[in-house]
C-alpha cells in the first residue's frame, strides 16, 4: 500500500458533515420527486464523501476532462447521491436536485450520459465494473496516464456473473489503477441479500479473484480514507459494511424501504435529525488532477490506401474483416481490437499481430468484453472493434442495450453467421443477430457480401456514431466489386439488372452469391431478375427497393441466412408496407438447424440458388 497520510481532525469532521449533507440532499430530492431510492443513497454517504472530497482528483467545473479520475455508479438506483456529490462540488445547482426524475431535467432516475459527469449509463445491475475496467485498462495501457477509476457497487448486484467476469479481467491485467467499493448494506430490493453482512465471505471471494481486499466500516470516514489508497500490481476491492437508510429514524437497516421516498413528515423529521449531527458547513475542495493524459483525435479515420482485391478471387468476409481491421490500425493509433478467444476464427488475430499493444484479449467472457469496450471508448479515448461469433453476442444483449443508452460508439463484428458455417451445428450459428441489432436504438447494421464491401464497412463503422454491427460469413465467396466502388451507409447496390427483369431478389452475404448463381440458371429459361445487395440492413435503402420493385411488377423475393423473425425479409416488408402492388416473398431459415455441409444446409432450409430459382418461377408464373 502506498504511504497513507491521515487527514487532520478538522478534515475528518468536514468529511462526516459532507456525508450528512449528501444524505439531506438525497432525501429532499426523492421526496420532491415522489420516487427514488433514498435508503440506498444513505448507506453510501460516507463512501461518496470520501471519494469525491478526499480521494478523487478532478476538475469540478470540467467533468469530462480526460485527466480527471473516473467514477462509475454501478448501483445506478443510488443516482441521487451522485447528483448530490456534484452539487456539493459546485457543478450542479442544489435547486436542480428538486427536479429529480422530471421530464425537463437531466437528473434522471438512473445515471445517463446526458449528464456531463456520467460516462456510462447504469441501472441494469452488474455492468458498471466491466466498464470501469475498460476505463482503467485504457488509462494504464493506452493513455499511460495517472488518472484512477473508482466503481461503487451494491452488494445485491454481486450475484450477477458479469461482476466476476470483470473481477477476473481486472486481476489478469493487474489494473492497480482500479478500485471497486462494494456497499454491503445487507438489504436487497425484496429481501435481504444472500450474504447479508458476511463481509468475510465477500473478502475471500475478491481475494480469490486476485484483488487486494480491505474490509471497512463503510460509515467511518477514517477507515475509508485509509482503504482508498491503491497498491501496486493489483486492483483494490473495498468491502464496506453499511446500513441501508443510515441516519433515517425508523428506516435504518429495516426491510421494505427499497425504492421508496420518505413521506414529507418523515423526511422533515429525518432531515432535522441529520442536521443536528452537522458541526460545520465547510465545503471541501477536490484535488486537481495531474495533466498527463495524451491528446487524442479519432475523427475522420480513413484507410491509407483503397482496397486491393481481384475480381473473382475468393475470400471469406470474416478474413476480409481481419485484414481491414489491421489496415485501419495503421490509419489511427487509437483504433483498438477486443476478442473473446476467437481471434483465429474472427481473424482479429491479424490486428493483434500488427498491433499487439492495442489488442485486448477478453477470453470467454463476452458480457465483460462488451462492457470493457464501452469503458475504453468513453471520453473519446479509442475506437473499439469487438469481435466474436455472431451467436455469442446474444448473451451480451443487455450490455449492448445499455451501451446504446450510454450513447457509446462501439463496433461489434459477428462472424460465423447462419447455417452456412456448416458442420459445427446449431449452437455456433448466428441466426438471431440481425433481429437483435436492428432492435438497438440508433444502431447501424452492416452485412457485407464480399471483401471490398467488408473493408468499406470497417472504415465506415470507425467513423459512425452509435452501435455498429458488422455481420461476416465463414464461406469463401467471390469478390464482386471493383476496388474503387463507393459505399455509403443506407445505400444498397443493384448488382444485376436489365430492362426485362421480372422480379427483384434481395440478398446479403452468402445469399447474394446464391442469387447471382440463380440468375445464371434462370437465364436458361429466359427469366431475368434484378438483384440487390443491401449492404446495410439498418438503415435500409427503401428508395432503391421501391424503385426496383416497381420496375419488376412489384415482385420482391428476399433470401437470408437468418431466422425470418426480425431479419431481412421483415425489414424489407416493413419498408414497402402500404405501397400498392408490391408483394414480398421471404426465404429464410425455419426451425433449429443441424450439422451438415454448408451447401447441404443452404439447400435443406431453402435459401440456396435452387430455392431462389423455384421462388422466382412461382412469383412470375
N, C-alpha and C positions, 0 to 999 in steps of 0.2 A: 504494500500500500504506500502511496506517495505520502510525503510529510503532511500531517494534519495539524492545522493551526486552529485551535479552539477559539471561536468567536468570544468577544467580551460579553459580560453580563447584560450590558445595555443592548447589544445586538441580539442576544438571545431573547430578551424580553420583547424587542421590536418584532422579531420573527413570530413569537407567540401572539402578539397583538395583531399582526398582519393576518395570521391564520384565522383569528376570530372575526376580523373584518370581512375576510372572504366568506366565512360562514353566513354572516349577516346579509351580505350582498346576494348570496345564493338563495337564502330564504325569501328575501324581498322579491327577487326576480321570479321565482317559481310560484309564489303566492299571487303575484300580479298576473302571471300567465294563466294560473289556474291549472297548471300541469307541469310536469318535470320531476326531477329526482333529487330533492334536497338532501335526503338521508345519505345517498351515495356520494354527494359532494362533501358533506360534513366529515365523513370518515377520512377524506383525503386532504383536509385543510392544511394541516402542518406539512404534509408532503409537498403540496403546491407552494406554500410559503417559502420553504427552504429551497426548493428547486428554483423558483423564479426570482427570489430576492437574496440568495446567498450563493448558490452553486452555479447556475447557468450564466453564461456570458453572451450578451446580446444587446442590440441597439433597440430600445423600446419604441422609438418612433420609426423604425425601419425593420419591420418583422421579417421581410423576405431577403434581408441582406445575406449574401452567400457565406459570410464569415460567422454568422450567428450560430450558437448552439441550436440543435433541433430538439423539438419536443413533440411527441405523439401521444395523444389522449386515446389509448386503445379502448378504455372503458368509456365509450363515447357518450353514454347517457349522463355522465357527470360533466357534460359540456358547460353548465352554468359556472362551475368553479374555474374553468379555463377562461371564460369570458371575464369573470371577476378578477382573475390574476392580471389580465391585460388592462382592465380598468384601473386596478391598483398601480400598474406600471405607467398609467397615463395615456395609453393608446386608445382605449375605448372609453367614451364618456360614461360616468356612472349612471346617468339618467337613461342611457340607451339600454342598460340591463333590464329596465322595466318594460321594454318592448320585446323581451324574450319570446320566441315562438310566434311572433306576429308576422303577417304576410309581408309587410313592408320593411322588415328588419332583417339584417344579415345574420342575426343571432338565432340560428335555427335550433331545433330540438337536439340535434347532434352536430358535431363539427363538420363543416364543409369548406372547400377552398374559396367560396365566396368571401370568406373571412381572410384578410391578408395574412393573419398569423397562423392559418391552418394549411399544412402541406398536403395532407391526405384525409379524406373523409373516413370517419369511423362510426361505429354503431352496430354493424354486424360483427359481433364479438369474435375475437381470436385472430384478427388480421393486423392489428397495429404493430406488433413486434416484428413481423416479417418486413413491413415497410420500413420500420426503424432500422432493421438490419441492413436493408438496401442503402439507406442514408449513411450508415456507419461504414459500410464497405466502400461506398463512393468516397467518403472523406479520407479513409486510410489508404486505399489503393489507387484511386484515380486522381483526386484532388491533392492527396498528400498534405492535408491541412489539419489544423489543430482543433477544429470545432468538434464538439461532442454531441452524442444523441442520447436522449432520455425518453423512455417509454413507460407510461403508467398503465398498468393492467389491473383489472378486477380479479378477485380470486375465483369467481364463478367461471370466467372465461378460460381458465387454465384447464377446464375439461375438454376444450377444443384441441384436436390433434395438431392443428396448424400452429399453435403456440409452441409445441415441442419440435415441430419441423424448424421453426425459426430459432429455437434454442440450440438445436443441433448445428444449424448453419453458422450461427454466430461463434460457436465454440470451434468448429473446424477452421474457420478463418481468423481466429484469435482477435476478434473485434473488441479490443480493450478500450475502444472509444464509445462503447455502447453500455448503457446502464438500464436495466429493467427494474421497475419498482412494482411489486405486487401488493395491492391494497387488500390485505386479508381482513375484511370486516365481518366475516363469518356468515353473512346472510345473503342468499340469492334473491331471485325475483319472487318465487312462490314458496320457497322453503330454505332451510339452511344449506350451505354448500356442502359437498361431500366430506371435506376435511375439516370444516369449521375452523377452529383456531389451532389446529395441529401444525404449528409453524415448523416444527422439527421435520415433518414429512415433506413440506414444501422445500425446506433447506436440502434435504437429502436428494430430492428429485433434481433440483437445479445443479447441485454439485455433481450428480451422476452424469449430467449433460456437459460437464466441463466448465461450469461457471464459478467464479469466485462469489461466494454467497454469504450474506450477513443478515442475521435476524435482528430486528429493532422494534422498539415500542414506536409505532407509527405516529404517536401523539407527542413524542419527545423531540423537540427541535434539536437538542444537543446530540442525541443518538443519530438522527438523520443527517446532520451536518458532518458528523464523523464518517458515517457509512457512505455518503456520497463523495467519496474520494477514490478514484479509479486505481486499479492495479495494472501492472504490465502483463501483456500476453494473454489476458483472459477478460471476457465480458463480465460485468458485475450484476448480480441479482440481489436486490434488497427485499427481504420478506418483512413487510411492515404490518405488525399486528395492530389492528384498529377496531373501533366500534362504529358500526353503522349508525348514522344520526348523532354522532358525537356532539354533545353540547346542547341537544334539544331535549328538554324535560319531557318524559313520557314517551319519547321516540327512540332515544339512545339504546342500541342493542336490542330493539324489540322487532318482532316479526310483523309482516303485513303493512310495512310503510314504504316498500319499494315503489318508486314511481308515483308517489302521492304528495302533492304540495300540502303545506300546512294551511289549515283554515286561518282566516285573518286573526281571530283572537289568540289562537295558539302561536301563530307567527309573532305577534306582538309580545307575547309572554316570553318566547324563546329569545327574541332579539334583546329584550330587556335583561334577561339572564346573562346572555353572552356579553353584552355591553359592559356589565358590571365587572368583567374579568379583564377588560382592556385598560392598560395603565397609561398608554400614550398613543397619540395619533401620528407619531413619527413615521414618515414614509422612507422605506429603504430603496436605494437606487442600485439597479443591477450593474455588475461589472461589464465593461465594454469588451468585445471580442478581440482576439488577435487577428489582424487583417492579412491572412496568408492563403486564402482560397484563390486559385488562379482564375483569371477571366476566361469565359467560355463563350464560343459562338457556334451555335448549332443551326443557324438559319441558312436556307438555300443551299443545302448539301447536294452537290452534283457529282456524278461519276466523272472521272478524269478522262475517259475515252468512251466511245459508243460501244454497243455490244459487238462481239466478234465471233459470230457463229455462221455456219454454212447452211444454206437452204438444203433441206433433205437429210441433213445429219440427224441422228437420233440421240436424244439426251433427255433424261428424266427431269421434270421440273423441280424435283427435290434437290437434285445435284446443281441445277442451274441457280437455284436459290443460294446454295452454299458458295458457289463461285461469285455470285452477285454481292453477297454479304461481305466476302473478303475484299472484293473490289471497292465496295462502299467504305470499308475501313481505311482504305488508302486515301479517300477523299476528305475524311474528317477524323481527327484523333479522339473525338468524343463519341464515336459510334462504338457501342459495346454489344456483346452477344451473351446470352444465357441459354443453358440447355439442361435437361434433366436426365443425363446419362444416355442420351440417344443421339449424340453428335455424329456418330459414324453412320447413322441412318438418315438423319435430317440434313447431313452434310454441313452443319455448323462447324464441324471439325476443320474445315478449310479456313474458316476465320481464325480459329484457335491457333492453327499452325502459323499463320502470318502475324497474329497479334495476341500472343498468349497472355499478356498483361491486361488485355481488355476483354478477356473471356471469363465468365463466371460459371463454374460447374456447380449446379444446384442439386445434383444427384436426384434420386427418385422421390421427389417431394415437390410436385408440380404446383400445389397451392402456394407454398412458400416462394417458389420460383417467380410466380406472377407478382406476389407482394414485394419481393426484392426488386423486381423490375420497376414497379410503381415507385418505390422509395428512391431508387437510384436516379430516376428521371425528374424528381422534384427540383424546383427552382432552376429548371433548365440546365442541369449539370451533365446530361448524357442523352443520347438517342439509343434506346434499347430495342434489340431484336431477340425475342424469346422463342425458342424452338422446341417442339415435341411432336409426337404422333398426334394427329388431329383429335383422335378419340380421347386422349388423356386430358385435353383441355376441358372436357365435360365435367371433370371433378373440380375444376377451378372456376366454375361459372360464377360463384358468389364473389370470388376475388376480382374477376373481370367486371362483373356488375358494379362492384364498389370502386373499381378503377375508373369507370365511367363517371360515377358520382364524384370522384376525386378530380375530375377534369384532367386525367392523366393522358399523356401522349406516349403510348407504348405499342409496339408492333409484335404480333404473335404469328408464327408460321406453323401451321399444322400439316405435317406430311402424312403419307400412308392413308390417304382418304379413300373411302369407298371399297367396293368388293374387288376392284382391280388390283389390290395388293396381293390377292391370291391365297396361297396355301396357309398363311398364318391364321386365318379364320376370323370369326365374328368379333372376338374380343379386341382385335387390333384394328378393326375397320372403322374409320371416322365416317359415320353416316348421319350424324345429328348436328354437325358443326356449323353448317350454313344456317340452319334454323336458329341455333344458339347465338351466333354472332350477329345475325340480322336483327335479333331482338334487342341488342345493346344500343342504347341511345347514342346518336352521333357517331356510329361506327362506320368503317369502310371495309367492305369485304371484297378482296381480290381473288380471282380464280383464273390464273394464267394458264394458257394452253400450250405454250412452247417456251424454249429457253430465252428468246428475245423478250417476250412479254413478261416473263418472270423477272428478268433483270430490271425492266422498266417498273414493274410493280414494287420492287425493293426500293428503288430510287424515289418513287412517288410516296411510298409509305414513310420514308425517312423525313419527309417534309410536310406530312399530313397531321393535322390536329385530331385528337381523339384516339379511339381504339382502332387499330388496323389489324385485319386478319388476312393472311396470305395462305391459300389452300394449295398444297403441292401434292403431286402424284408419284407413285413408285414406277410405273411402266416407262420405258424409253419411247418417246414419241418424236416424230419428225419436226424439225424447225420449219415453220411455215411463213414466218415474217422476215422481211429484209431488216438488216441491222439499223437502217435509218428510219424505220417505221416509228411514227409518233403515237404515243399512248397518253390518254388522259383519263382521270377518274370520272366515271359516269358516262364514258363514251365507248360504245360497242363497236366491233368491227364486222362488216359484212364481207366474209371471206370468199363467198362464191355467189354469183348472181347472173341472171340473164333476163331479157325482156319476156321470156317464155316460162318463167318459174311458176310452178303450180302450188307450191306450199313453202312455208318458212320453217326451217328446222333450227332450233336454238340449242346449242350445246356449250360445254365448257370443259377444259381439261381433257381427259381421255375420251369423253363422249363427243367432243368436237371432231376428233380424228375418226371416230366411228361414223359420224355424219358425213365426213368427206369421202370415206370409203363407200358409204351407202349411195352418195351422189353418183359415184362412178358406176355402181351397179345399176342404178335407176336409169342412167343414160341409155343402157342397152334396150330399155323399154320406152325410150324417148320421153321419159319423165324428168323434168328439170326441177331442182329445188334450190331455194335460196338458203344460205347457211350463215347464221350469226354467231360470232364469238362474243359473249357478253363482257369479258374481261373483269368488270366489277359487277358483282351481284347486288351490291348496295354501295352507292346509289345506282339504280338501274337506268339504262338508256331507253326510256319509254318512247321517245320520238322515233328512234331507229326501228324499234319493234313495231310500232304502229305503221310507219311508212312501208315496212317490208310486208306486214300482214295485208295491208290494202293492195299492195302490188301482187299478192299471191292469193287473191279471192278470199281473204280473211282466214286462211288456214295456218294455224301455228301448231307445231309439234315441239315440245321440249323434251330433252333427254338428259338425264343426270345420274351420276354415280352417288346417290344420296337418297335417303328416305323421302317420300313425297311430301311429308309434313314440313312446311317451312322452307322448302328448297326452291330450286329454280322455277319449277312448274307453278308453284303457288305465287312466287314473286311476279312472274310474267302475267299470270291470271289476274292478280291484283292491279297490275299496271294497265290492263286493257278492259277491265270491268266497265260495263256501261257503254262500250263502243259497239255500235251496231254492226252486225255481220261478221264478227270475229269470234272464232272458236279456238279453244286451246285443248290439245290432247297431250297428256303428260306421261312420259315413260320414266319410271323411277324404280328404285329397289324396294320391293314389297316383302315384308317378313324378315325374320332374322336369318342372315346368310350362313354359310358354312365354308369349310376349306375346299379348295379346288384351284385349278389353274385359272389365271386371270380371264382368258378367253372363254373358258367354260362358265365362269361365274357371270360375265357380262351377258352371255347367251341365256343362262338359266334365269336371270332376272329381267330379261327383255330390254336391255339397254345397249345392245351391240348393233352392228351395221345391218344384220338381217332383220332385227326387230324394227329398226328405223325404216327399212325398205317396206316391210309389211304395213307399218303405220301410215306411211305416205300413200301407199296404194289404196288403203282403206279410206283415207280422207279425200282423195281425188276421184275415187270411183263414183 
